[in-house]
């Protein structure tokens, strides 16, 4: 699922064929609450406030049909009238009509399936659902294949991830460096991050990979905007197609995070990162040779214990 971008951050109807957001989101949609919500939002030009509401709804897809307009407003950090206007923008008479529709098409998981689970098991079950949703998205491999080509062709390849997303960026960069000749990890913010992007562009970079997870740092949005101004194509892994980074991304592939514990869990974004690695390897002719060379050197140095 890729998201073309327009000036206000809403999906661009002129996005490149094969990566049109509405077309991509229609592939592989099943009965999961998050997938049904994504389908409901397709084709609507939403304001930034409405995108924020949509983003919050996707993150809490199973709970949304049972929230009042006031509760949804609090969840999204917007006013109650904004929720009403959002429902009208989707074609409903008001929020009650939207909620009735959601209860019909996106029912919550049956109580008997989850009632006996403790909070830790519920967190695991939620991540399993996130992974299933990711599998639905990957039913259309074109966005990932395109991302792989972009990343493989960029020499060097900057990989950005700040705060909660820093570990995802580090993990990708660690493995990517085994097959890509020049990977540059950007996992610390500050005034020098623009300098490092400038240096990558001067060295020949054409694309940047970003991992963006909640809570979304303003610095990430600003950095991606700067990277695009510098001429880089921005490929983003984010927790939702409606994440704040969507407006500054050329290709966004969503992978939801778990929110049931004190700190978010990110199994799906991590797995999507490995999928992108696989796609990148497919477009690096010498990837296998580099891996074999590394294995030979590791064996000679006794790096790993069998």
Beta strands, then each sheet from edge to edge (+ up, - down):
strand 1: 157-160
strand 2: 183-186
strand 3: 207-212
strand 4: 233-238
strand 5: 251-254
sheet 1: 2+ 1+ 3+ 4+ 5+
end
